[in-house]
Amino acid sequence: MNWLNSPTSRTQTMTLAMVFAGISIVILTALGFEHIGGYVPCKLCLGQRVPYYTAIPISALGLAAALVRARPMVIRGLLAVVGLLMVYAVVLGVHHAGVEWAWWEGPTDCAAGGASIVTDVDNLFESLAIEKPPSCNEAAARFLGLSFAGWNVVAATGLAAVAFFGSFKRD
């Protein structure tokens, strides 16, 4: 298969593959921290995932379009849309990091729920007293000085830059 030499440029095809892989790795990492690491996401954390969930099928559609040799303008447009979604992810990450650092107020209803689902009605009130929903203004953890929201800003900035590079680069 000679898909790298299709009318869609090699740069756009390879960029789509890298962006798709990068976005998938970021969201799988977030899900891993949640389901394997036990970090319960807050409302703002869950909101930061939306641009990734939207960008994954768009970048996959772009890859499929490249494989069927769609017009380069279509591929460039899809890359630009993915880039804009990643810019939106940066904005959401900066907002959440600012809430964590108390630079501004977060939403008053910032609670995603407890870590488990109660199935026994008799223990409902007891579990409500024990379980504390995650707070948006407290970072669950910090790695190299950045919270998960901060690392989201770094990852989304890099992915946006790569997507826009591929969108505007001509071979």
N, C-alpha and C positions, 0 to 999 in steps of 0.2 A: 504494500500500500504506500503510495507516494503522497501522503496527505501534507507533508511539510512543504511540498512544492506546488501546492494548490494556488489558485488565484488569491485566496486569503494569504496574507504574508506569513512567513515563518515566525516573525516576531509576535504577531497577534496570537497565533496558535499556541506557541510556547508560553506566552504571557497568560493566556487563558488557563492553560494546564497548571502553571505555577500558582495563579490566583485561586483556582478551584482547590488545589491541594492545600494552600495556605489557609484558606477560609475553613476548610474541612478540619484541618489540624487544630485551629483555634477553637472551634465549637466542640470538637471531640475532647479537647483538653478541659474546657469548662464543664462538660458533662462528666468527665472523669473525676474532676475535683468534687463535683456534687455527689455522684453515685458511688464512687470508690473511696474518695477522701472524706466524705461526710460533711462537706461544707454546704450548708443550706443557703441557697441564693435569696437575696432580698428582692423586693419589687424592682428596684433600679437595675440589679444584676440581670434579672430576667428580661427586662426591657432592652438591655444592651445586646442581647442575643438575636433580637428580631432582624436587624440588618444582615446578620450572617445567615439566618434561616432563609431570608429572601434572596441573598446573593448566591447561595449554593445552587439552586435550580437555574438561575439566570446564567451563571458561569458554565454550568453543565449544558444549557441550551446553546451557549456560544461555542463550546467545544463540539457539540453535535453539528452546529451550523458550519463550523470550519471543516469537519469531516465530510460533509456533503458539498463542500466547495461553494458556500454561500458568498454573496457579494461582500467584499472587504468592508464596505460601509456598515453592513449589518453587524459584523464582528466588532468593528470599532465602536459602534453604538452600544453594544452589549457590554463591552469593556468600560465604557464611560459610565453606564448605569451602575455597574459594580463598583467603580471608583466613587461615585456619588453616595452609594450605600455605605461604603467604608468611611467616607467623610462624616456621614450621619452617625456611624458608630463611634467615631472620634468625639463628636459633640456630646453624645450620650455618656461616653467614658469620662470626659472632662467634667461634665456636670456631676456625675456620681463621685468622682475623686474630690471635687470641690465640696460636696456634701460631707464626705468623710473627713476632710481637713477643716471643716467648719468655716469655710469661706463664704458659704451661703446656706440657706435653709433647704432641707429636702422636703419631700411631700409628707404631709401629716399622716397619711394612711400607709406608710411604708412598712408593710409586713406581708410577706409572701405566704405565711402559714407555718405551722410546726413541722418538725422533721418526720413525723409519722402520721398515718391516718388512723383514727380511733374507730374501731369496729364494735366495741362493747359500750352500749348506752350507759350502763351502770358506772363505767369509769370515765365518762365524758368530762364531768366537772373536775374530777381529779387530774385528768391529763391537761385540762386547760390551765390549771393552777401550776403545773410542773413545767410544761413546754413553753418556751419563750420564743416567739417568732424573731427572725433575724432583723436587725436594725440597719437601715440604710446609712446611718451616720457613723457606724463603727466598722472598720475594715476587718473582715474575717481573718486575714493574715496579711503580712507584708513580706515580700521577697526582694532583697536588694533595695529596700526603701520604698518600693511601690506596692500598692494593693492590687487586687485583681482588676479593679477599674483602671488603675494606672497602666497595668500591663496591656489591658485592652486598648488603651490609647496608643501605646507603642505599636502593637500588632496591626491595628486598623490603619494607622498612619503609613506603615510600610506597605500594607496591601493596597491602600489607595494610591500610593506613589507608583507601585508596580502596574496597577490597572490603568492609570492615566498615562504612564510611559508607553504601554502597549497600545493604548487608544490613539495616541498622537504620533507615535513613531512610524516612520515609513521606511521600508527596506530599500 
